[in-house]
Each structure stands twice: as structure tokens, then as C-alpha cells.
């Protein structure tokens, strides 16, 4: 949990996306800069396009 009071969010989870298969985390995309009251709200690697591009690499 991080404090995001400076941006009006309060306490929240840091932004991330994860790929889970059968209950096992296979890949995590975690935004850089984890800190309380970070001056911005990064959304560079946890977005849907990053995840979709990763999933395309898993083709059998």
C-alpha cells in the first residue's frame, strides 16, 4: 500500500498488472517509482497493451 493523498487517491495498491496461470504468477508488470505521495501516477508498463504484447509472445 502507498499513500497517494497528494493526488486525491488516499491509500491504495501500487499500480501493476499480473498474468496468473493456475494460481501461479507467471509475469508481473509493476510501475517504477514505488513511493508514498509520488508526484505522479505512473501508467507505463501496467497497461493493457503491455500485457497483450506479452501474451502474444506465449503462442504455442
mmCIF file of the N, C-alpha and C atoms, coordinates in Angstrom:
data_MODEL
# 
_entry.id   MODEL 
# 
loop_
_atom_site.group_PDB 
_atom_site.id 
_atom_site.type_symbol 
_atom_site.label_atom_id 
_atom_site.label_alt_id 
_atom_site.label_comp_id 
_atom_site.label_asym_id 
_atom_site.label_entity_id 
_atom_site.label_seq_id 
_atom_site.pdbx_PDB_ins_code 
_atom_site.Cartn_x 
_atom_site.Cartn_y 
_atom_site.Cartn_z 
_atom_site.occupancy 
_atom_site.B_iso_or_equiv 
_atom_site.pdbx_formal_charge 
_atom_site.auth_seq_id 
_atom_site.auth_comp_id 
_atom_site.auth_asym_id 
_atom_site.auth_atom_id 
_atom_site.pdbx_PDB_model_num 
ATOM 1   N N  . UNK A 1 1  ? 0.833  -1.179  0.000   1.00 0.00 ? 1  UNK A N  1 
ATOM 2   C CA . UNK A 1 1  ? 0.000  0.000   0.000   1.00 0.00 ? 1  UNK A CA 1 
ATOM 3   C C  . UNK A 1 1  ? 0.885  1.252   0.000   1.00 0.00 ? 1  UNK A C  1 
ATOM 4   N N  . UNK A 1 2  ? 0.438  2.238   -0.731  1.00 0.00 ? 2  UNK A N  1 
ATOM 5   C CA . UNK A 1 2  ? 1.123  3.537   -0.746  1.00 0.00 ? 2  UNK A CA 1 
ATOM 6   C C  . UNK A 1 2  ? 0.098  4.628   -0.482  1.00 0.00 ? 2  UNK A C  1 
ATOM 7   N N  . UNK A 1 3  ? 0.589  5.726   0.037   1.00 0.00 ? 3  UNK A N  1 
ATOM 8   C CA . UNK A 1 3  ? -0.254 6.909   0.220   1.00 0.00 ? 3  UNK A CA 1 
ATOM 9   C C  . UNK A 1 3  ? -0.217 7.717   -1.075  1.00 0.00 ? 3  UNK A C  1 
ATOM 10  N N  . UNK A 1 4  ? -1.376 8.085   -1.572  1.00 0.00 ? 4  UNK A N  1 
ATOM 11  C CA . UNK A 1 4  ? -1.474 8.936   -2.765  1.00 0.00 ? 4  UNK A CA 1 
ATOM 12  C C  . UNK A 1 4  ? -2.344 10.152  -2.461  1.00 0.00 ? 4  UNK A C  1 
ATOM 13  N N  . UNK A 1 5  ? -2.267 10.610  -1.194  1.00 0.00 ? 5  UNK A N  1 
ATOM 14  C CA . UNK A 1 5  ? -3.076 11.749  -0.764  1.00 0.00 ? 5  UNK A CA 1 
ATOM 15  C C  . UNK A 1 5  ? -2.823 12.988  -1.618  1.00 0.00 ? 5  UNK A C  1 
ATOM 16  N N  . UNK A 1 6  ? -1.586 13.163  -2.058  1.00 0.00 ? 6  UNK A N  1 
ATOM 17  C CA . UNK A 1 6  ? -1.255 14.350  -2.852  1.00 0.00 ? 6  UNK A CA 1 
ATOM 18  C C  . UNK A 1 6  ? -2.003 14.400  -4.183  1.00 0.00 ? 6  UNK A C  1 
ATOM 19  N N  . UNK A 1 7  ? -2.463 13.238  -4.664  1.00 0.00 ? 7  UNK A N  1 
ATOM 20  C CA . UNK A 1 7  ? -3.203 13.190  -5.930  1.00 0.00 ? 7  UNK A CA 1 
ATOM 21  C C  . UNK A 1 7  ? -4.694 12.924  -5.712  1.00 0.00 ? 7  UNK A C  1 
ATOM 22  N N  . UNK A 1 8  ? -5.107 12.903  -4.424  1.00 0.00 ? 8  UNK A N  1 
ATOM 23  C CA . UNK A 1 8  ? -6.515 12.708  -4.113  1.00 0.00 ? 8  UNK A CA 1 
ATOM 24  C C  . UNK A 1 8  ? -6.973 11.262  -4.099  1.00 0.00 ? 8  UNK A C  1 
ATOM 25  N N  . UNK A 1 9  ? -6.044 10.307  -4.071  1.00 0.00 ? 9  UNK A N  1 
ATOM 26  C CA . UNK A 1 9  ? -6.412 8.890   -4.110  1.00 0.00 ? 9  UNK A CA 1 
ATOM 27  C C  . UNK A 1 9  ? -6.466 8.241   -2.724  1.00 0.00 ? 9  UNK A C  1 
ATOM 28  N N  . UNK A 1 10 ? -5.787 8.806   -1.719  1.00 0.00 ? 10 UNK A N  1 
ATOM 29  C CA . UNK A 1 10 ? -5.700 8.152   -0.415  1.00 0.00 ? 10 UNK A CA 1 
ATOM 30  C C  . UNK A 1 10 ? -4.783 6.942   -0.487  1.00 0.00 ? 10 UNK A C  1 
ATOM 31  N N  . UNK A 1 11 ? -5.011 5.973   0.394   1.00 0.00 ? 11 UNK A N  1 
ATOM 32  C CA . UNK A 1 11 ? -4.199 4.735   0.372   1.00 0.00 ? 11 UNK A CA 1 
ATOM 33  C C  . UNK A 1 11 ? -4.708 3.818   -0.724  1.00 0.00 ? 11 UNK A C  1 
ATOM 34  N N  . UNK A 1 12 ? -3.772 3.201   -1.412  1.00 0.00 ? 12 UNK A N  1 
ATOM 35  C CA . UNK A 1 12 ? -4.147 2.283   -2.497  1.00 0.00 ? 12 UNK A CA 1 
ATOM 36  C C  . UNK A 1 12 ? -2.993 1.359   -2.810  1.00 0.00 ? 12 UNK A C  1 
ATOM 37  N N  . UNK A 1 13 ? -3.263 0.382   -3.589  1.00 0.00 ? 13 UNK A N  1 
ATOM 38  C CA . UNK A 1 13 ? -2.222 -0.515  -4.091  1.00 0.00 ? 13 UNK A CA 1 
ATOM 39  C C  . UNK A 1 13 ? -1.407 0.233   -5.129  1.00 0.00 ? 13 UNK A C  1 
ATOM 40  N N  . UNK A 1 14 ? -0.114 -0.080  -5.208  1.00 0.00 ? 14 UNK A N  1 
ATOM 41  C CA . UNK A 1 14 ? 0.698  0.485   -6.284  1.00 0.00 ? 14 UNK A CA 1 
ATOM 42  C C  . UNK A 1 14 ? 0.212  -0.122  -7.591  1.00 0.00 ? 14 UNK A C  1 
ATOM 43  N N  . UNK A 1 15 ? 0.328  0.613   -8.678  1.00 0.00 ? 15 UNK A N  1 
ATOM 44  C CA . UNK A 1 15 ? -0.212 0.150   -9.965  1.00 0.00 ? 15 UNK A CA 1 
ATOM 45  C C  . UNK A 1 15 ? 0.635  -0.988  -10.540 1.00 0.00 ? 15 UNK A C  1 
ATOM 46  N N  . UNK A 1 16 ? -0.047 -2.060  -10.950 1.00 0.00 ? 16 UNK A N  1 
ATOM 47  C CA . UNK A 1 16 ? 0.610  -3.233  -11.534 1.00 0.00 ? 16 UNK A CA 1 
ATOM 48  C C  . UNK A 1 16 ? -0.409 -4.022  -12.347 1.00 0.00 ? 16 UNK A C  1 
ATOM 49  N N  . UNK A 1 17 ? 0.075  -4.924  -13.162 1.00 0.00 ? 17 UNK A N  1 
ATOM 50  C CA . UNK A 1 17 ? -0.770 -5.937  -13.788 1.00 0.00 ? 17 UNK A CA 1 
ATOM 51  C C  . UNK A 1 17 ? -0.009 -7.255  -13.690 1.00 0.00 ? 17 UNK A C  1 
ATOM 52  N N  . UNK A 1 18 ? -0.754 -8.336  -13.531 1.00 0.00 ? 18 UNK A N  1 
ATOM 53  C CA . UNK A 1 18 ? -0.104 -9.644  -13.411 1.00 0.00 ? 18 UNK A CA 1 
ATOM 54  C C  . UNK A 1 18 ? -0.803 -10.662 -14.300 1.00 0.00 ? 18 UNK A C  1 
ATOM 55  N N  . UNK A 1 19 ? -0.013 -11.593 -14.790 1.00 0.00 ? 19 UNK A N  1 
ATOM 56  C CA . UNK A 1 19 ? -0.515 -12.732 -15.541 1.00 0.00 ? 19 UNK A CA 1 
ATOM 57  C C  . UNK A 1 19 ? -0.419 -13.932 -14.620 1.00 0.00 ? 19 UNK A C  1 
ATOM 58  N N  . UNK A 1 20 ? -1.576 -14.565 -14.348 1.00 0.00 ? 20 UNK A N  1 
ATOM 59  C CA . UNK A 1 20 ? -1.643 -15.694 -13.438 1.00 0.00 ? 20 UNK A CA 1 
ATOM 60  C C  . UNK A 1 20 ? -2.176 -16.899 -14.196 1.00 0.00 ? 20 UNK A C  1 
ATOM 61  N N  . UNK A 1 21 ? -1.506 -18.014 -14.046 1.00 0.00 ? 21 UNK A N  1 
ATOM 62  C CA . UNK A 1 21 ? -1.926 -19.256 -14.697 1.00 0.00 ? 21 UNK A CA 1 
ATOM 63  C C  . UNK A 1 21 ? -2.037 -20.337 -13.630 1.00 0.00 ? 21 UNK A C  1 
ATOM 64  N N  . UNK A 1 22 ? -3.223 -20.904 -13.476 1.00 0.00 ? 22 UNK A N  1 
ATOM 65  C CA . UNK A 1 22 ? -3.477 -21.942 -12.470 1.00 0.00 ? 22 UNK A CA 1 
ATOM 66  C C  . UNK A 1 22 ? -3.022 -21.514 -11.075 1.00 0.00 ? 22 UNK A C  1 
ATOM 67  N N  . UNK A 1 23 ? -3.287 -20.269 -10.722 1.00 0.00 ? 23 UNK A N  1 
ATOM 68  C CA . UNK A 1 23 ? -2.955 -19.756 -9.405  1.00 0.00 ? 23 UNK A CA 1 
ATOM 69  C C  . UNK A 1 23 ? -1.501 -19.390 -9.196  1.00 0.00 ? 23 UNK A C  1 
ATOM 70  N N  . UNK A 1 24 ? -0.678 -19.465 -10.253 1.00 0.00 ? 24 UNK A N  1 
ATOM 71  C CA . UNK A 1 24 ? 0.743  -19.149 -10.162 1.00 0.00 ? 24 UNK A CA 1 
ATOM 72  C C  . UNK A 1 24 ? 1.021  -17.872 -10.952 1.00 0.00 ? 24 UNK A C  1 
ATOM 73  N N  . UNK A 1 25 ? 1.663  -16.892 -10.311 1.00 0.00 ? 25 UNK A N  1 
ATOM 74  C CA . UNK A 1 25 ? 2.027  -15.666 -11.011 1.00 0.00 ? 25 UNK A CA 1 
ATOM 75  C C  . UNK A 1 25 ? 3.142  -15.986 -11.994 1.00 0.00 ? 25 UNK A C  1 
ATOM 76  N N  . UNK A 1 26 ? 2.863  -15.781 -13.275 1.00 0.00 ? 26 UNK A N  1 
ATOM 77  C CA . UNK A 1 26 ? 3.836  -16.060 -14.328 1.00 0.00 ? 26 UNK A CA 1 
ATOM 78  C C  . UNK A 1 26 ? 4.603  -14.812 -14.757 1.00 0.00 ? 26 UNK A C  1 
ATOM 79  N N  . UNK A 1 27 ? 3.950  -13.638 -14.668 1.00 0.00 ? 27 UNK A N  1 
ATOM 80  C CA . UNK A 1 27 ? 4.589  -12.399 -15.098 1.00 0.00 ? 27 UNK A CA 1 
ATOM 81  C C  . UNK A 1 27 ? 3.932  -11.234 -14.372 1.00 0.00 ? 27 UNK A C  1 
ATOM 82  N N  . UNK A 1 28 ? 4.747  -10.287 -13.919 1.00 0.00 ? 28 UNK A N  1 
ATOM 83  C CA . UNK A 1 28 ? 4.225  -9.090  -13.268 1.00 0.00 ? 28 UNK A CA 1 
ATOM 84  C C  . UNK A 1 28 ? 4.824  -7.860  -13.933 1.00 0.00 ? 28 UNK A C  1 
ATOM 85  N N  . UNK A 1 29 ? 3.982  -6.893  -14.208 1.00 0.00 ? 29 UNK A N  1 
ATOM 86  C CA . UNK A 1 29 ? 4.407  -5.607  -14.743 1.00 0.00 ? 29 UNK A CA 1 
ATOM 87  C C  . UNK A 1 29 ? 4.108  -4.571  -13.663 1.00 0.00 ? 29 UNK A C  1 
ATOM 88  N N  . UNK A 1 30 ? 5.145  -4.112  -12.981 1.00 0.00 ? 30 UNK A N  1 
ATOM 89  C CA . UNK A 1 30 ? 5.000  -3.205  -11.851 1.00 0.00 ? 30 UNK A CA 1 
ATOM 90  C C  . UNK A 1 30 ? 5.580  -1.848  -12.236 1.00 0.00 ? 30 UNK A C  1 
ATOM 91  N N  . UNK A 1 31 ? 4.790  -0.815  -12.023 1.00 0.00 ? 31 UNK A N  1 
ATOM 92  C CA . UNK A 1 31 ? 5.242  0.524   -12.371 1.00 0.00 ? 31 UNK A CA 1 
ATOM 93  C C  . UNK A 1 31 ? 6.451  0.917   -11.524 1.00 0.00 ? 31 UNK A C  1 
ATOM 94  N N  . UNK A 1 32 ? 7.424  1.598   -12.127 1.00 0.00 ? 32 UNK A N  1 
ATOM 95  C CA . UNK A 1 32 ? 8.591  2.066   -11.360 1.00 0.00 ? 32 UNK A CA 1 
ATOM 96  C C  . UNK A 1 32 ? 8.210  3.226   -10.450 1.00 0.00 ? 32 UNK A C  1 
ATOM 97  N N  . UNK A 1 33 ? 9.064  3.518   -9.484  1.00 0.00 ? 33 UNK A N  1 
ATOM 98  C CA . UNK A 1 33 ? 8.902  4.694   -8.651  1.00 0.00 ? 33 UNK A CA 1 
ATOM 99  C C  . UNK A 1 33 ? 8.041  4.507   -7.422  1.00 0.00 ? 33 UNK A C  1 
ATOM 100 N N  . UNK A 1 34 ? 7.886  3.261   -6.953  1.00 0.00 ? 34 UNK A N  1 
ATOM 101 C CA . UNK A 1 34 ? 7.058  2.971   -5.780  1.00 0.00 ? 34 UNK A CA 1 
ATOM 102 C C  . UNK A 1 34 ? 7.462  3.859   -4.608  1.00 0.00 ? 34 UNK A C  1 
ATOM 103 N N  . UNK A 1 35 ? 6.553  4.732   -4.176  1.00 0.00 ? 35 UNK A N  1 
ATOM 104 C CA . UNK A 1 35 ? 6.812  5.581   -3.021  1.00 0.00 ? 35 UNK A CA 1 
ATOM 105 C C  . UNK A 1 35 ? 5.518  6.254   -2.587  1.00 0.00 ? 35 UNK A C  1 
ATOM 106 N N  . UNK A 1 36 ? 5.455  6.606   -1.309  1.00 0.00 ? 36 UNK A N  1 
ATOM 107 C CA . UNK A 1 36 ? 4.321  7.385   -0.819  1.00 0.00 ? 36 UNK A CA 1 
ATOM 108 C C  . UNK A 1 36 ? 4.337  8.757   -1.464  1.00 0.00 ? 36 UNK A C  1 
ATOM 109 N N  . UNK A 1 37 ? 3.147  9.255   -1.758  1.00 0.00 ? 37 UNK A N  1 
ATOM 110 C CA . UNK A 1 37 ? 2.959  10.588  -2.336  1.00 0.00 ? 37 UNK A CA 1 
ATOM 111 C C  . UNK A 1 37 ? 3.868  10.853  -3.532  1.00 0.00 ? 37 UNK A C  1 
ATOM 112 N N  . UNK A 1 38 ? 3.993  9.846   -4.388  1.00 0.00 ? 38 UNK A N  1 
ATOM 113 C CA . UNK A 1 38 ? 4.729  10.001  -5.645  1.00 0.00 ? 38 UNK A CA 1 
ATOM 114 C C  . UNK A 1 38 ? 4.115  11.192  -6.395  1.00 0.00 ? 38 UNK A C  1 
ATOM 115 N N  . UNK A 1 39 ? 4.921  12.033  -7.026  1.00 0.00 ? 39 UNK A N  1 
ATOM 116 C CA . UNK A 1 39 ? 4.384  13.244  -7.654  1.00 0.00 ? 39 UNK A CA 1 
ATOM 117 C C  . UNK A 1 39 ? 3.463  12.982  -8.848  1.00 0.00 ? 39 UNK A C  1 
ATOM 118 N N  . UNK A 1 40 ? 3.482  11.762  -9.382  1.00 0.00 ? 40 UNK A N  1 
ATOM 119 C CA . UNK A 1 40 ? 2.580  11.439  -10.479 1.00 0.00 ? 40 UNK A CA 1 
ATOM 120 C C  . UNK A 1 40 ? 1.992  10.052  -10.243 1.00 0.00 ? 40 UNK A C  1 
ATOM 121 N N  . UNK A 1 41 ? 1.191  9.580   -11.166 1.00 0.00 ? 41 UNK A N  1 
ATOM 122 C CA . UNK A 1 41 ? 0.593  8.258   -11.076 1.00 0.00 ? 41 UNK A CA 1 
ATOM 123 C C  . UNK A 1 41 ? 1.013  7.492   -12.327 1.00 0.00 ? 41 UNK A C  1 
ATOM 124 N N  . UNK A 1 42 ? 2.194  6.849   -12.278 1.00 0.00 ? 42 UNK A N  1 
ATOM 125 C CA . UNK A 1 42 ? 2.738  6.220   -13.485 1.00 0.00 ? 42 UNK A CA 1 
ATOM 126 C C  . UNK A 1 42 ? 1.812  5.145   -14.051 1.00 0.00 ? 42 UNK A C  1 
ATOM 127 N N  . UNK A 1 43 ? 1.742  5.095   -15.362 1.00 0.00 ? 43 UNK A N  1 
ATOM 128 C CA . UNK A 1 43 ? 0.905  4.114   -16.060 1.00 0.00 ? 43 UNK A CA 1 
ATOM 129 C C  . UNK A 1 43 ? 1.582  3.795   -17.392 1.00 0.00 ? 43 UNK A C  1 
ATOM 130 N N  . UNK A 1 44 ? 2.782  3.219   -17.290 1.00 0.00 ? 44 UNK A N  1 
ATOM 131 C CA . UNK A 1 44 ? 3.586  2.934   -18.476 1.00 0.00 ? 44 UNK A CA 1 
ATOM 132 C C  . UNK A 1 44 ? 3.661  1.441   -18.797 1.00 0.00 ? 44 UNK A C  1 
ATOM 133 N N  . UNK A 1 45 ? 3.814  0.590   -17.783 1.00 0.00 ? 45 UNK A N  1 
ATOM 134 C CA . UNK A 1 45 ? 4.025  -0.840  -18.039 1.00 0.00 ? 45 UNK A CA 1 
ATOM 135 C C  . UNK A 1 45 ? 2.890  -1.717  -17.530 1.00 0.00 ? 45 UNK A C  1 
ATOM 136 N N  . UNK A 1 46 ? 1.962  -1.161  -16.774 1.00 0.00 ? 46 UNK A N  1 
ATOM 137 C CA . UNK A 1 46 ? 0.862  -1.972  -16.252 1.00 0.00 ? 46 UNK A CA 1 
ATOM 138 C C  . UNK A 1 46 ? -0.392 -1.857  -17.118 1.00 0.00 ? 46 UNK A C  1 
ATOM 139 N N  . UNK A 1 47 ? -0.263 -1.242  -18.267 1.00 0.00 ? 47 UNK A N  1 
ATOM 140 C CA . UNK A 1 47 ? -1.403 -1.026  -19.153 1.00 0.00 ? 47 UNK A CA 1 
ATOM 141 C C  . UNK A 1 47 ? -1.748 -2.295  -19.939 1.00 0.00 ? 47 UNK A C  1 
ATOM 142 N N  . UNK A 1 48 ? -2.917 -2.303  -20.538 1.00 0.00 ? 48 UNK A N  1 
ATOM 143 C CA . UNK A 1 48 ? -3.390 -3.476  -21.273 1.00 0.00 ? 48 UNK A CA 1 
ATOM 144 C C  . UNK A 1 48 ? -2.531 -3.785  -22.494 1.00 0.00 ? 48 UNK A C  1 
ATOM 145 N N  . UNK A 1 49 ? -2.007 -2.776  -23.165 1.00 0.00 ? 49 UNK A N  1 
ATOM 146 C CA . UNK A 1 49 ? -1.198 -3.032  -24.357 1.00 0.00 ? 49 UNK A CA 1 
ATOM 147 C C  . UNK A 1 49 ? 0.086  -3.786  -24.019 1.00 0.00 ? 49 UNK A C  1 
ATOM 148 N N  . UNK A 1 50 ? 0.715  -3.441  -22.891 1.00 0.00 ? 50 UNK A N  1 
ATOM 149 C CA . UNK A 1 50 ? 1.915  -4.164  -22.471 1.00 0.00 ? 50 UNK A CA 1 
ATOM 150 C C  . UNK A 1 50 ? 1.586  -5.622  -22.202 1.00 0.00 ? 50 UNK A C  1 
ATOM 151 N N  . UNK A 1 51 ? 0.475  -5.861  -21.503 1.00 0.00 ? 51 UNK A N  1 
ATOM 152 C CA . UNK A 1 51 ? 0.075  -7.245  -21.206 1.00 0.00 ? 51 UNK A CA 1 
ATOM 153 C C  . UNK A 1 51 ? -0.263 -8.000  -22.489 1.00 0.00 ? 51 UNK A C  1 
ATOM 154 N N  . UNK A 1 52 ? -0.998 -7.385  -23.389 1.00 0.00 ? 52 UNK A N  1 
ATOM 155 C CA . UNK A 1 52 ? -1.358 -8.070  -24.638 1.00 0.00 ? 52 UNK A CA 1 
ATOM 156 C C  . UNK A 1 52 ? -0.130 -8.415  -25.466 1.00 0.00 ? 52 UNK A C  1 
ATOM 157 N N  . UNK A 1 53 ? 0.824  -7.503  -25.529 1.00 0.00 ? 53 UNK A N  1 
ATOM 158 C CA . UNK A 1 53 ? 2.051  -7.802  -26.259 1.00 0.00 ? 53 UNK A CA 1 
ATOM 159 C C  . UNK A 1 53 ? 2.809  -8.973  -25.629 1.00 0.00 ? 53 UNK A C  1 
ATOM 160 N N  . UNK A 1 54 ? 2.837  -9.021  -24.300 1.00 0.00 ? 54 UNK A N  1 
ATOM 161 C CA . UNK A 1 54 ? 3.464  -10.150 -23.619 1.00 0.00 ? 54 UNK A CA 1 
ATOM 162 C C  . UNK A 1 54 ? 2.736  -11.454 -23.932 1.00 0.00 ? 54 UNK A C  1 
ATOM 163 N N  . UNK A 1 55 ? 1.419  -11.427 -23.862 1.00 0.00 ? 55 UNK A N  1 
ATOM 164 C CA . UNK A 1 55 ? 0.634  -12.656 -24.120 1.00 0.00 ? 55 UNK A CA 1 
ATOM 165 C C  . UNK A 1 55 ? 0.827  -13.163 -25.541 1.00 0.00 ? 55 UNK A C  1 
ATOM 166 N N  . UNK A 1 56 ? 1.048  -12.271 -26.473 1.00 0.00 ? 56 UNK A N  1 
ATOM 167 C CA . UNK A 1 56 ? 1.298  -12.690 -27.854 1.00 0.00 ? 56 UNK A CA 1 
ATOM 168 C C  . UNK A 1 56 ? 2.582  -13.495 -27.969 1.00 0.00 ? 56 UNK A C  1 
ATOM 169 N N  . UNK A 1 57 ? 3.543  -13.256 -27.068 1.00 0.00 ? 57 UNK A N  1 
ATOM 170 C CA . UNK A 1 57 ? 4.808  -13.995 -27.111 1.00 0.00 ? 57 UNK A CA 1 
ATOM 171 C C  . UNK A 1 57 ? 4.667  -15.418 -26.594 1.00 0.00 ? 57 UNK A C  1 
ATOM 172 N N  . UNK A 1 58 ? 3.524  -15.759 -25.992 1.00 0.00 ? 58 UNK A N  1 
ATOM 173 C CA . UNK A 1 58 ? 3.316  -17.082 -25.389 1.00 0.00 ? 58 UNK A CA 1 
ATOM 174 C C  . UNK A 1 58 ? 2.669  -18.078 -26.344 1.00 0.00 ? 58 UNK A C  1 
ATOM 175 N N  . UNK A 1 59 ? 2.476  -17.684 -27.577 1.00 0.00 ? 59 UNK A N  1 
ATOM 176 C CA . UNK A 1 59 ? 1.836  -18.599 -28.548 1.00 0.00 ? 59 UNK A CA 1 
ATOM 177 C C  . UNK A 1 59 ? 2.574  -19.942 -28.571 1.00 0.00 ? 59 UNK A C  1 
ATOM 178 N N  . UNK A 1 60 ? 1.804  -20.995 -28.600 1.00 0.00 ? 60 UNK A N  1 
ATOM 179 C CA . UNK A 1 60 ? 2.403  -22.353 -28.648 1.00 0.00 ? 60 UNK A CA 1 
ATOM 180 C C  . UNK A 1 60 ? 2.879  -22.695 -30.040 1.00 0.00 ? 60 UNK A C  1 
# 
